[in-house]
Amino acid sequence: MKFKTLDDFNFLGKKVLVRSDLNSEVNKGKVVLGERIIESAKTIAELKKKGARVVVLSHQGRPEKKDFTSLEQHANLLGKYTKIRFVKGILGKNAIEEIRNLKNGEAILLDNIRKLKEEFNPGRDNLIVKVLGKEFDYYVNDSFSVSHRNQASVVGFPKVLRSCIGRLMQKEIESLNKVRTRKGLFILGGNKPEDNILLMNKGRVATCGTFGELCLMAKGYNLGAKSKVLGKDRGVLEKIKKSVLGVRTPIDLAVSVKGKRKEISLDELPSKYMSYDIGSRTIKLYSQLIKEADAIFMKGPAGMFETKGFDKGTKEILEAISKTKGFSVLGGGNLNSALSKFKINKNRFGYVSLSGGATIYYLAGMKLPGLEALKGK
């Protein structure tokens, strides 16, 4: 699917509505500066340089969640990379006046779009699209990470405005396309099995982490009474059983015995100890698979890398990927934290994605509402 980019339009003097994803970690009420803010600033800065009058829409958290807050702090953090003003409100008189008074090369950030219930009801005559749509010349979707959501700010504006994708979204799509079109290896770990299931049978799959243990259970292994996956939804396990044939699963595990790492083979299951990582034989097997692959996508850590003694799997798998000649994409999130902990340079990987579910949906060949809305725009 080919999309128009910032290279396809003349933005000089034009009012441009940008849908960014500035959603970040919030620690004790303070928004933490992360890669999403840093990368989003690049599209905003480029549009300003082209002489556009830029208005940014974004979100933080979800209603009723602790990290649901205004975007005022986000504007301050964005300001470290490109000048932008925070405007309280979205559809009110003050916000509209600020939009209309913008000058070439200026940018403002409106408040959290998820404060409006209309964001979650993107049907015909949506109020957000109705009010803001007539104020702009162009719409830029730079939020690949929420493009699997059927929400007004994602799918509504391409219906009424000339549209394209921003630089961050362009980078995500181009990188994921390299994985989709090559002989790919998916290394699937972490604690979100529902997403991982979508990639089973889409290529070669090697599993680790909680997902790897669920796949072992799906193959009939009894992990023991202390297994951390026993409380998982049985429905998820049944779905895994339908697709687990041909999926690589760990051949040994690292369990905690009085806080110390001990590796056991599958013959020693069930174990009375809790597993926290994959074992050395599994690491060696997966490292060989990585070496042979033309493209690698890794999502989620191989174990509890935050705990001393159980970071071996995640560290060595990441190091193996960093040395491969194949194009590599990391699924971000916890893997970003792991890279920082192990001091592995991000530049040694093809791309470190800033998206979650949208990445999985795209690699699985599913239609993303945000991308569908941009077709032909």
Order of alpha helices (4+ residues) and beta strands (2+ residues): beta-beta-beta-alpha-beta-alpha-beta-alpha-beta-alpha-beta-alpha-beta-alpha-beta-alpha-beta-alpha-alpha-beta-beta-beta-alpha-beta-alpha-beta-alpha-beta-alpha-alpha
